[in-house]
Amino acid sequence: MNHGPFLFLGLFATFAWSWFALVLKPQNELGTLEPEKNPVTGEVYPLNRAGAAQQGRDVYRANGCAACHTQQVRSRESGSDMARGWGVRPTVARDFIFDNPAMPGVFRIGPDLANVGNRQRDPKWHFSHLYNPRIKSPGSSMPPYRYLFEKHKTGVAPSADAIDTGTYSPGAGYEILPTDEARSLVDYMMSLKADTYIFEVPNPHPSTNAPTGTTNAVAGAVTNAPTQ
């Protein structure tokens, strides 16, 4: 008896089911996600990044930041991310609908950055941290990104954009300023505020009716916690 047709049909069914389960079903469930409007606050989430923040996402990607940092806050059952003050809710697929490609990351040599825009709101902190991470985070293993900065002669008065270089001195009459790439990267990092309560992760305390998306700090957390 020729079993060829049965073998062919079996292989076809296997590949068809695999394609359905691994490609079609996820596309139907996740590929059509849209921004959601909070029925209590009227806030729409997420919003697409524009301008410098969008360019900064490319700088973040080009410099391999996702190799050492994640952007996915784990649930309480899976870790202590929320106890660390890294977020107020777990990360979900809707958080990434405007990110192409999404960069959730897989390794945490440094802390999670999903809500770093709320944890650290001072751009100058980020600039100094990028120039020399150990200025703001002693003992950090993060490499310095000094090529994102330029040395300029100081004018009549120091520039308002001059960064804190710690113990390093650029020399008498000189100061360190961020390049456009550094500015856009910091704009991107400060735009990372995935803390709005949505359908997938509703507010566990809805009776407060507090506006969402304003902070990701938890009780007892340090507002300006190090990001590396």
N, C-alpha and C positions, 0 to 999 in steps of 0.2 A: 504493500500500500504506500502511495506517495504522500509523505507527511509535509512536503514543501509548502503547500498553501496554508496549512495550519500553523507552521512555524512562522511564515510571513505575517499572518494575521495576528499571531501572538506578539511578535516584535512590533508590529504597527500599533497595536493597542497599548503596549508598554510605553512607546515613545509618545503616542498621542496623549496618554494620561499624564506622563511627565510634563509635557508641554502645557497642558491645561493647569496642572497643579503648581508649576514653577514659573509660568509666564502669564497665562491668560487670567488666572484667578487673582494673583497679586496686582496685575494691571487694572482689573476691574475694581478692586478694593482700594488701591492706593493711588493709581494713576489719575483718577478723576477727583481727588480731594480738592476742595475749594476753601478760601478763607471763610471763617465762621464769625457770625455776629453774636456777641454776648447779649442775651435777652435782658439782663439786669442793667449793665453799664452802657450797652450800645456800642461797645468797643469791637472793632473788626480785627481779627487776628488769623494768620499773620499778614503783615504788610510787606510788600517787596522793598528791598533796599534800593536806594538810588544814589546817584552821584559818587562821591568819594568812597562811601561805605561799600558800594558795589565793586569799585576798583580795588578796594582794600581786600575784598574776598579773594581776588586773583593774586594779590601779593601774599596773602596768608597761604594760599595753595602753592605758589611758586617756591616759597621758602620752607615747605615741608612741615608746617606747624602741626598738621593733623597726624604726623608720625609720633608726636609726643603728647598731644593733647586731644581729649575727646570733647564732644559736644553732645553728650547724652547723659542726663541725670537719671540714675537708676532708682527704682522704687524702693521703699523701705524694706521690702522682703529680700531684695537683692544686694543691699549694701547700705552704707551710711552717708550717702551723698547729701541728703537733705539735712542730716544732723550736722554735717560739715558747713552748712550754709551755702552749698553750691546751687541750690534751687528749692522751690517750694512744691514742685510737683515733678513726676517723672516725664522724661522726654517722649514724645510720640511722633508718628510719621508726619502729621500735619505741620509740625514745626519746620520741616524741610521742603515744603512744596515749592518755594521760590529759589531754592539752592540747586544749582546745576553746575558741577556735581555736588551732591550732599557730602559733607565731610564729618560724619559722626565720630570717626576715629575708632581705634581698637586698643591702643596702648595709653597708659597714663604715667608717663615718666614725669609729667607735670600735671597740675590739677585740671579738672574739667572746666571748660570755658563757656558752657551753654548760657550762663547768666553772668558772665564777667562784666558786662556793661552795667549791671546793677551793683555788683560787689565793689567795683573800683571805678569811680566816676570822674577821676581827675586825669585829664589827658597827659599832663606832665609826668604823672606817676608812670604811665605806660611808656612814655618816651625814655625816661631814665632806665626803666626796666629792660627795654629793648637794647639800649646802648650798652648797659652792663647790668645784667640781672642781679648780681650780688650787691648792688647799691641798695636795692629795695628788699631783696630776699637773700640774706646771708646764707651761704652754703648751697645755693641753687646750682643745679647741674645744667641749666639752660645755657647755651652758647651765646655770646654777645653778637648783636647784629649791627656793628658799627658802620658797615657799608651803607646803611640806610640813613646815615647822618653826614653832615659836612661841617668842616671847620671854616669859620668866617672871622674876619677882623671885626672887633667890637667897634661900634660907632661912637658917637658922642656919649651915649648911654647904652648899657647892655640891652639887647633885644628882649622883648617880652616872651619870645619863643625860645630863648636859650634854655638848655636843659641842665639839670643837675648831673654832673659827671662824677660825683663822689670824690675820691682821693686823686683821680686823674686830673691833671691840669692841661688844657690845650695850649698853654703858653700865654705869657703876658700879652694883653691886647687882642686875644682871640676867644671865641666862644663856639660852642657846638650847637648847630641847628638841625632840626629834622628835615629830611628831603620830602618831596611830594609823596613818595612811596611810603615813607614812615607815617606821614599824616593820614593817608588813606587807610593804611593798616590799622592804625589806632581808631579811626572812625568806624571801621568794620568791627573791631573788638568791642567798642562801646555800643554797637548796635545789637550785640548778642544779649537779648533779654527775653528768652523763651520761658516766661513765667505766667503768662495769661491763662486763667482757667477756661477750659473749653469742654466740649461734649465728652471727649475721651477721658479727660481728667477733670471732673467738676470740682468746684470749691468744697473742701470738706466741712467748711463752716459757713454755709450759705446764708444763715440768719443774720450775719453781720452786714451783708450788702455793701461791703467795702469795695471800692474801685479796684479792679485787677490790673496787673501789669505795671504796678508802681514800684515794687521792690521785690527782691528775692531773698531778703534777709529773714532768718528765723530767730526765734527768741534766744537771746544769749550769743548770737553770732556777731563777729566783728565786721563792721561795715567795710572797712578798707583792708580786707584780708589779702595776703599776698596771692598773686596769680601764678607763681612758679615756686 
